[in-house]
């Protein structure tokens, strides 16, 4: 019985640790709304990067990429506008730091695009 309880405790700790590594917070702790909003913007930037890379691969194959690259460029502009709207409303230090880092990532990605 003791071994069974110890096994459950170890499995629970391993599961909680895996959840923390994957999501950045514990399962019973809620993420503040501001941080979740900035995290959603970060995920959107990752999607835009993936679309841009796909367009680059298509261009390497000789495919006309003008229609493929228009989507990520428009989404990037929208993302910048939304970040500019969100940044002044952020009150928590962690969310503000994430937003500032996202702004830096946006600037570096735009410089890579050129």
Residue, then its C-alpha position, 0 to 999 in steps of 0.5 A: x500500500x505504501x508503494x502504491x501511494x508513493x507511486x501515485x505521489x511520484x506520478x502526480x509530481x511528474x505530471x505537474x512538472x510536465x504541465x509546468x514546463x509545457x505551460x509556464x504555470x501550475x495547473x491550479x494557478x490561473x494566469x492573469x488576463x493581461x499575461x494571457x492576452x500578451x501570450x496570445x499575441x506572441x502565439x500569433x507572431x509565431x504563426x506569422x513567422x511560420x507562414x513567412x517561412x513557408x512563403x520563403x520555401x515556396x519562393x525557393x521552388x520558383x513559385x510566385x509568392x506575392x499572394x502568399x506573402x501578403x497575408x503574413x504582412x497584413x497580419x503583422x501590421x494588425x499585430x503591431x496595432x493590437x500590441x500598441x493598443x494593449x501596451x498602455x493598458x497593462x498594469x502588471x510588471x510581468x505582462x509589461x515585460x512580455x509586451x516589451x519583449x514582444x515588441x523587440x521580437x516584432x522589430x527583429x522579425x521585420x528587419x529579417x524580412x527585408 
